[in-house]
Amino acid sequence: MSLGLRRSGTIAAAALVLALSFVVWRINHNPAVVRASTSPSLIGPTISPNREFPTLEYLGDVPLFPGRPGNSISALRNPAYVNASTASRWLKPGDFVVGIQIGAEVRAYPAKILNYHEIVNDQVGGRDLAVTYCPLAGSACAFSRKVGERLLSFVVADVVYESTLVMKDRTTGSLWHQLRGEALKGPLKGQKLVSIPSTICTWQAWRDQHSDSLVLSYLTGYTNNYASNYWSNPYAINTNIFSLPGYPVVHMDESHPPKEVVLGVILNGRTIAFPTRALQEREARIECDRRTFVARYDSVGKCPVAYWEEGDTRSAANGTVCFWFAWKAAFQDSAVWNGGTLRAAM
């Protein structure tokens, strides 16, 4: 009996070793898994451009990783809306939304819906917009869909660039970088989309300021689980700011944790990142073109906000809330504000 038990134990141990060996082999042969560096200060990816992934297409020194299979993320067109009271029946106060106001028209796009679609082709205040959201980068951006005389409609490309959303326009098939709003490849390469001010914050904060807001309806025509609370707060699910991006990032800056939340802005051509933890200590004020740019942390909205002050008047400023790794990979020359004095380039 004891001999049989010993043999069983030996077989079980051998099976466990084989299983662990297979797991290690899969990790080492899976390009979507990032291998950690030996940096004592921060865990980050190590990638040798043009050598690590020879079977992938490269744009410069950055590989295009395959995302979810084509059409598995369906961008929305002609979306339906409900009023704020109706939306509050299924949106909780702490659920995050992307908010846009153009003229008298106000819209909110719940993160728990955007997670499944990432792009909404819309029209707000007479302007044709693309409202975009990338769960990988924690980034929300809005753009005009007009490029010259062309009116574009966007879908989610089946590739990922620096662990950030890549959009594709239906007209030319050009690939567009979400954070930069720039065509990376295709007939429109080098063209840039006009950015539209947007914000990401809690539903409570948005509704308190915009009780007349319309809200993207969960009646999208798709059978996704929009009721799930997992994606309701895109930053709470990434509570470990030292965790690695979902895909390898070539231009990784290890001076900050990869998933530290920052507010990224471009002031007179100068890119600046405002870490949330610094804004929680004090607001940033930068004099620029006879106006004052203000960035601060909104304790109700649970996110940084940005606006312009000119006398007693406030107006929305372009700013993108996202993870540090994504902003720095997109804008490698970005400055970082850490509570001191910073002047915008004039």
C-alpha positions, 0 to 999 in steps of 0.5 A: 500500500505504501509503495503504491502511495509513493508511486502515486505521489511521484507521478503527481509531483512529475505531473506538477513539474510538467505543468509548471514547465508548460506554463513557463514555456507559454509565458516565454513564447507569448508576445502579449506577456511582458517580461520584467526588467531587473530595475530595482526601482520599478518593474517594467518591460524590456523589449529589443525593438525589431528583434523581440517580435520578428513576425509582427508589423512595425511602425518605426521601432514600435510593433503592432500587436494583434488586439481582439479579433476584427469586429469583436469590438463594435464602434457605435454609430447613431447612438440612442440617449436617455435623460439624466433621471432615467440614467440614474436608475442604472448608473451609480453615483461613483460610476465613471462617465466621459462628459462633453459639452458643446454649446447648450448640448451636454452628453455623458458616455458611461465607462461601463458601456464604452469598455465594450465599444471604445468609439462612439461616432456621434454629433453634438452641438452640430459637430461630428465627433468621435468619443473614444475610450481605451481601457488599456491606457485608461484614456478618454479623448474626443475629436472632430471627425472632419479632416479637410473636406472628409467626414470620417467614421471610425472603427476599432482597429484590430491592432494595438500600438504601445498598449493604446487604442488604434482607430481606423477610419472607414473611408481610407482605412488609415490607422490613427493613434488615440492619444495623439489623434494622428494617422500612423499609417495609410493615405492620411498618414501624418494628418491630425484630428482636431481635439474636443475638450472632454472630461472623465469623472463620476456620474455624481459629479457630472450630474451635479453640474449638468442635470440636463445631460443626455446619457448614452443608452445601454440599448445599443443593439448589442448583448453586452453585460453593461450592468457589470460594475467591474468597468464602472471605475476604470482606475479602481480596477487598476489599484496596483499602479506598479502593474504592467501594461496589457501589451509590451511598450517600447518607449516605457519611462520608468520614472513613474509607476506605469499605471499612475493616473496623470492629466496630460495636456499640450500648452502652446506645443509643450506637452505636460503631465500632471500626476494625480497625487501631485494635484491632490496636494495642490492645484497647478496654475500656469500663465499662458497667452494672457490666460491662466491654465488651471489643473486640479483634483476634483474630490467628487469627480475622483479625477483631475480636471483642467480649465482656463481662467480669464478674469471671472470667466472659466472655459473648458481646456483640452486635457487627457486623463490616462495612465503614465505609461501611455502618455509618456510613450505617446509624448516622449518629450513630455515635461512632468509637473510635481508641484513646482512652478512651470511655465508654458512655452510662449 
